[in-house]
Amino acid sequence: MRVEDSYRVEGIVIEVLSPRLFRVELANGHKLIGHVSLKRQAELSCVKVGSELVIEMTPFDLSSGSVKAVAKTI
């Protein structure tokens, strides 16, 4: 899949499922699972409930997305 086929959205962490999995709520109320790659796990270790994340999603699967950055931490 090309990078142009995916899009980035911001959401707020509502639940930490594991160090690499988060339940995220988007501005429109949609909830999804955000996952972090092993390479980026150390960079994103500060994520907790209430943190704002940037998530990359594909139009084919709206139930999960890859966490790309932390927009704001609490």
C-alpha positions as CSV (number, residue, x, y, z in Angstrom):
1,M,0.0,0.0,0.0
2,R,1.3,3.4,-0.9
3,V,1.6,6.2,1.7
4,E,-0.9,8.3,-0.2
5,D,-3.6,5.7,0.5
6,S,-3.4,6.2,4.3
7,Y,-4.3,9.2,6.3
8,R,-3.4,10.6,9.7
9,V,-5.9,11.6,12.5
10,E,-5.5,12.8,16.0
11,G,-7.1,11.0,19.0
12,I,-7.1,10.8,22.8
13,V,-6.0,7.7,24.7
14,I,-8.9,6.5,26.8
15,E,-7.3,3.2,27.9
16,V,-3.8,1.7,28.0
17,L,-4.1,-2.0,27.1
18,S,-0.4,-2.8,27.1
19,P,2.8,-0.9,26.5
20,R,2.2,-1.2,22.8
21,L,-1.6,-1.1,22.5
22,F,-3.9,1.8,23.3
23,R,-7.7,2.4,22.9
24,V,-8.1,5.7,21.2
25,E,-11.1,7.9,20.7
26,L,-11.2,10.3,17.7
27,A,-13.0,13.7,17.7
28,N,-16.0,12.2,16.0
29,G,-16.5,9.6,18.8
30,H,-15.1,6.6,16.9
31,K,-13.0,4.3,19.0
32,L,-10.1,2.2,17.7
33,I,-7.0,0.4,18.7
34,G,-3.6,2.2,18.2
35,H,-0.5,0.1,18.1
36,V,3.2,1.0,18.4
37,S,6.0,-0.8,16.5
38,L,8.8,-2.4,18.5
39,K,11.3,0.2,17.2
40,R,9.2,3.1,18.5
41,Q,8.2,1.6,21.8
42,A,11.0,3.4,23.7
43,E,10.1,6.8,22.1
44,L,6.4,6.5,23.0
45,S,6.8,5.1,26.6
46,C,5.4,8.3,28.0
47,V,1.9,7.7,26.6
48,K,-0.8,7.4,29.2
49,V,-4.6,8.1,29.5
50,G,-5.4,11.5,28.2
51,S,-2.4,11.8,25.9
52,E,-3.1,13.0,22.3
53,L,-1.7,10.8,19.6
54,V,-1.3,11.0,15.8
55,I,-2.5,7.8,14.2
56,E,-2.0,6.6,10.7
57,M,-5.0,4.6,9.3
58,T,-5.9,3.0,6.1
59,P,-9.4,3.4,4.5
60,F,-9.8,-0.4,4.5
61,D,-9.5,-1.0,8.2
62,L,-11.0,1.7,10.5
63,S,-10.7,-0.4,13.7
64,S,-7.0,0.0,14.1
65,G,-4.1,2.3,13.3
66,S,-0.4,2.8,13.8
67,V,0.7,5.4,16.3
68,K,3.1,7.8,14.6
69,A,3.7,10.5,17.2
70,V,2.5,12.0,20.5
71,A,0.8,15.3,19.9
72,K,0.4,16.2,23.5
73,T,1.0,14.5,26.9
74,I,-0.6,15.2,30.2
